Amino acid sequence: MTIWQRFMHLWQYFTLAWIVALTLVCWPLVANDAWWTGTAKVEDYALTELPIRCVEARGTFAVDYEMRDPAEPWNRDPYESYDLACWYGEKQFKALWPEHKDTPFAELSVAQYNSLGWTQTDPAGAYKGTKLAALILFIPPSILLSLGWLLRLAYSGLPPTAS
């Protein structure tokens, strides 16, 4: 058995151990992805209430609206202290803004999110944790294999060129 065959066996064992061990570590990343759970995992009020900038709020605080952070984690900015919004139920919103009384809830929701600079879907996509897990699991063994082949090429010399 040559040194290169031993290297290949060692690489196979390392890769298998790496993937098995890190699959256990990375599994929560995959299990929390929207494609796996089937939901976006946002709070219930995000789907039933409308956000608006609090400077534009109408009505009475704690009666007509509540002041809260964005429902979606990707809309929360840890460096911003003013990312609060005033949240209205559909009935309160349409009563206080009669110009929108005939607008469907879905259109209102999209318009309000856009006015705040928020998105209703995660910009990283449904596979955010899965992509990271795949990178962690497969890139290091691939780099090790490439380095091994480069060492083998350097050790054995470059193939002769036809003159």
Residue pairs with C-beta under 8 A, 6 or more apart in sequence:
4 152
7 148
7 152
8 148
11 141
11 144
11 145
11 148
14 141
14 144
15 141
15 144
15 145
18 137
18 140
18 141
19 137
19 138
19 141
22 133
22 136
22 137
23 137
26 129
26 132
26 133
26 136
26 137
27 133
28 129
29 129
29 130
29 132
29 133
30 36
30 129
30 130
30 133
31 37
31 129
32 41
32 129
33 126
33 127
33 128
33 129
33 130
34 40
34 41
34 122
34 126
35 126
35 127
35 130
36 130
40 72
40 121
40 122
42 71
42 72
42 73
43 71
45 68
45 71
45 87
46 71
46 72
48 89
48 90
49 87
49 88
49 89
49 90
50 87
50 88
50 89
50 90
50 93
50 105
50 108
50 109
50 112
51 70
51 85
51 86
51 87
51 112
51 113
51 116
51 118
52 65
52 85
52 86
52 87
52 88
52 93
52 112
52 115
52 116
53 85
53 86
53 115
53 116
54 67
54 84
54 85
54 86
57 65
57 86
58 64
58 96
58 97
59 65
59 88
59 92
59 96
61 67
61 86
64 88
64 92
64 96
65 86
65 87
65 88
65 92
66 86
66 87
67 84
67 85
67 86
67 87
68 84
68 85
68 87
69 76
69 83
69 84
69 85
70 76
70 83
70 85
70 116
70 118
72 118
72 119
72 120
72 122
74 119
74 122
74 123
74 124
75 83
75 116
75 118
75 119
76 83
77 83
85 116
88 96
90 105
90 108
93 100
93 108
94 100
94 101
100 108
109 120
110 120
113 119
113 120
122 128
125 131
